[in-house]
Amino acid sequence: MGLAFQGQYLTAGSGWLRRTGRIFPLNCAKVIAMKMRTAVRISLLLLATTMLVAMAAGADYKVVKTWKLGGDGGWDYLTADSDGHRLFISRSTRVMVIDTESGKQVGEIPETMGVHGIALDPEIGHGFTSNGREDTVSVFDLKSLAVEKKIKVGSGPDAILYDPFSKRVFTFNGRGHDTTAVDASKGGVVGKIDLGGKPEFAATDEKGTVFVNIEDTSELVAFDPQKLTVKSRWKLTDCEEPTGLAIDRKNRRLFAGCGGNKKMAIVDADSGKIVASPAIGEGCDATGFDADRDLAFASAGDGTITVIREDGADKFSVAQTIATQKGARTMALDAKTHRLFTVTANVGPRPERKVEPDSFVVLVVE
């Protein structure tokens, strides 16, 4: 057999390669072949690295599936159950439970009047809903979805959060301007905290501090979930109507969606200092943070999800603006699959704002 070398044809014989005027040892061919294999490996490694960088930058997120669910009623918060492969969707008087693999509805939690949010405690196998029109929390079994009891809480419970550190559930009461603490295992109210304004969504560092946005005063409150005392109150300068809140627990950074002026306030969770304010879409109602990819997200009613790349504790940049659909203002992140879920529907004019029949959909982004 032969080998091409610098435009000439080489032949092998008795352990040597022969070219006109010169003779090469056969191991020269092995060296050339090894160099070629190394070059191929380097090229593949560079390609893989480029792909990983692109993924980390969030440059390739897009809507990959649309699940048509239909049904009456508005919507508010979504909660992803990564372990159970389910998505919980608040729908005014009930909670729809969706299989995140098939997009099919697999259950429902009924009689949750004015439901806003859903919190999960997988350790004891319970879930909790905040029912805004009846000032209650529904406690349900995570497997069967059966409602076990209802607990009376504060006035107008809106957002709801389970804190693993204190093993308590907190409702953030819009009309009461306070938060109610519920013992997750015993199912009883253990106290409340005056928040000094209308609370929106909250986040926990899982080490003894819970943070909550105060929408009408543009503040961020940090409180002790065990002692039920306020630890800090910080003004969110140039952040109007903060709504969604997410946390990077490793770098101690909070991501507040400013629903009134199209910004995300990125806040030092220890000092309250705003370290960055990247631009986001109009009408933000939810934020999220993917700790594996160092990416923050802000979903907005104008039909966008803004992807913010975290290059360092105080260095952030907009990596991508994902096109979703008008009205898709709320969002949930599946921490294991890294997929985003948002929902919307065709809605009529004010003041009724009725949802058009069979127009409610889930958008899956990855």
KATARA-V791352 format. One record per residue. N is the residue number from 1. RES is the residue in three letters. D_CENTER is the distance of its C-alpha to the mean C-alpha in whole Angstrom. Layout:
N;RES;D_CENTER
N;RES;D_CENTER
This chain:
1;MET;60
2;GLY;59
3;LEU;56
4;ALA;56
5;PHE;56
6;GLN;56
7;GLY;58
8;GLN;60
9;TYR;60
10;LEU;61
11;THR;63
12;ALA;63
13;GLY;66
14;SER;67
15;GLY;63
16;TRP;64
17;LEU;62
18;ARG;65
19;ARG;65
20;THR;68
21;GLY;69
22;ARG;67
23;ILE;66
24;PHE;62
25;PRO;61
26;LEU;59
27;ASN;56
28;CYS;56
29;ALA;54
30;LYS;52
31;VAL;51
32;ILE;50
33;ALA;48
34;MET;46
35;LYS;45
36;MET;44
37;ARG;42
38;THR;40
39;ALA;40
40;VAL;38
41;ARG;36
42;ILE;35
43;SER;34
44;LEU;32
45;LEU;30
46;LEU;30
47;LEU;28
48;ALA;26
49;THR;25
50;THR;25
51;MET;22
52;LEU;20
53;VAL;20
54;ALA;19
55;MET;16
56;ALA;15
57;ALA;16
58;GLY;13
59;ALA;17
60;ASP;17
61;TYR;13
62;LYS;15
63;VAL;15
64;VAL;17
65;LYS;17
66;THR;18
67;TRP;19
68;LYS;21
69;LEU;21
70;GLY;24
71;GLY;25
72;ASP;26
73;GLY;24
74;GLY;21
75;TRP;17
76;ASP;15
77;TYR;12
78;LEU;10
79;THR;9
80;ALA;9
81;ASP;12
82;SER;12
83;ASP;15
84;GLY;17
85;HIS;15
86;ARG;14
87;LEU;12
88;PHE;14
89;ILE;14
90;SER;17
91;ARG;20
92;SER;22
93;THR;24
94;ARG;22
95;VAL;19
96;MET;19
97;VAL;18
98;ILE;17
99;ASP;18
100;THR;15
101;GLU;18
102;SER;20
103;GLY;18
104;LYS;21
105;GLN;21
106;VAL;22
107;GLY;23
108;GLU;23
109;ILE;23
110;PRO;26
111;GLU;27
112;THR;24
113;MET;26
114;GLY;23
115;VAL;20
116;HIS;17
117;GLY;15
118;ILE;14
119;ALA;14
120;LEU;15
121;ASP;18
122;PRO;18
123;GLU;21
124;ILE;23
125;GLY;22
126;HIS;21
127;GLY;19
128;PHE;19
129;THR;19
130;SER;20
131;ASN;23
132;GLY;23
133;ARG;27
134;GLU;28
135;ASP;27
136;THR;26
137;VAL;23
138;SER;24
139;VAL;24
140;PHE;23
141;ASP;24
142;LEU;21
143;LYS;23
144;SER;25
145;LEU;23
146;ALA;27
147;VAL;27
148;GLU;29
149;LYS;29
150;LYS;28
151;ILE;28
152;LYS;29
153;VAL;27
154;GLY;27
155;SER;28
156;GLY;25
157;PRO;22
158;ASP;19
159;ALA;15
160;ILE;16
161;LEU;14
162;TYR;16
163;ASP;17
164;PRO;18
165;PHE;21
166;SER;23
167;LYS;22
168;ARG;22
169;VAL;20
170;PHE;19
171;THR;20
172;PHE;20
173;ASN;23
174;GLY;23
175;ARG;27
176;GLY;28
177;HIS;26
178;ASP;25
179;THR;23
180;THR;24
181;ALA;24
182;VAL;25
183;ASP;26
184;ALA;23
185;SER;26
186;LYS;29
187;GLY;27
188;GLY;29
189;VAL;29
190;VAL;29
191;GLY;29
192;LYS;27
193;ILE;27
194;ASP;28
195;LEU;25
196;GLY;27
197;GLY;25
198;LYS;23
199;PRO;20
200;GLU;16
201;PHE;13
202;ALA;13
203;ALA;12
204;THR;14
205;ASP;15
206;GLU;17
207;LYS;20
208;GLY;22
209;THR;20
210;VAL;18
211;PHE;17
212;VAL;16
213;ASN;17
214;ILE;20
215;GLU;20
216;ASP;24
217;THR;25
218;SER;22
219;GLU;22
220;LEU;20
221;VAL;21
222;ALA;21
223;PHE;23
224;ASP;24
225;PRO;23
226;GLN;26
227;LYS;28
228;LEU;27
229;THR;28
230;VAL;26
231;LYS;26
232;SER;25
233;ARG;25
234;TRP;24
235;LYS;24
236;LEU;22
237;THR;24
238;ASP;24
239;CYS;20
240;GLU;21
241;GLU;20
242;PRO;17
243;THR;14
244;GLY;10
245;LEU;10
246;ALA;8
247;ILE;10
248;ASP;11
249;ARG;14
250;LYS;16
251;ASN;17
252;ARG;16
253;ARG;15
254;LEU;13
255;PHE;11
256;ALA;13
257;GLY;12
258;CYS;16
259;GLY;17
260;GLY;20
261;ASN;21
262;LYS;18
263;LYS;17
264;MET;14
265;ALA;16
266;ILE;15
267;VAL;17
268;ASP;19
269;ALA;18
270;ASP;22
271;SER;24
272;GLY;22
273;LYS;23
274;ILE;21
275;VAL;20
276;ALA;19
277;SER;18
278;PRO;17
279;ALA;18
280;ILE;15
281;GLY;16
282;GLU;18
283;GLY;17
284;CYS;13
285;ASP;12
286;ALA;8
287;THR;6
288;GLY;3
289;PHE;5
290;ASP;6
291;ALA;10
292;ASP;12
293;ARG;12
294;ASP;11
295;LEU;9
296;ALA;8
297;PHE;7
298;ALA;8
299;SER;9
300;ALA;13
301;GLY;16
302;ASP;18
303;GLY;16
304;THR;14
305;ILE;11
306;THR;12
307;VAL;11
308;ILE;12
309;ARG;14
310;GLU;14
311;ASP;18
312;GLY;19
313;ALA;19
314;ASP;20
315;LYS;20
316;PHE;17
317;SER;17
318;VAL;16
319;ALA;16
320;GLN;15
321;THR;15
322;ILE;14
323;ALA;16
324;THR;15
325;GLN;17
326;LYS;19
327;GLY;17
328;ALA;14
329;ARG;13
330;THR;10
331;MET;7
332;ALA;5
333;LEU;3
334;ASP;7
335;ALA;7
336;LYS;11
337;THR;11
338;HIS;8
339;ARG;8
340;LEU;6
341;PHE;8
342;THR;10
343;VAL;14
344;THR;17
345;ALA;21
346;ASN;24
347;VAL;25
348;GLY;28
349;PRO;30
350;ARG;30
351;PRO;31
352;GLU;30
353;ARG;27
354;LYS;28
355;VAL;25
356;GLU;27
357;PRO;28
358;ASP;26
359;SER;24
360;PHE;21
361;VAL;18
362;VAL;15
363;LEU;14
364;VAL;12
365;VAL;11
366;GLU;12
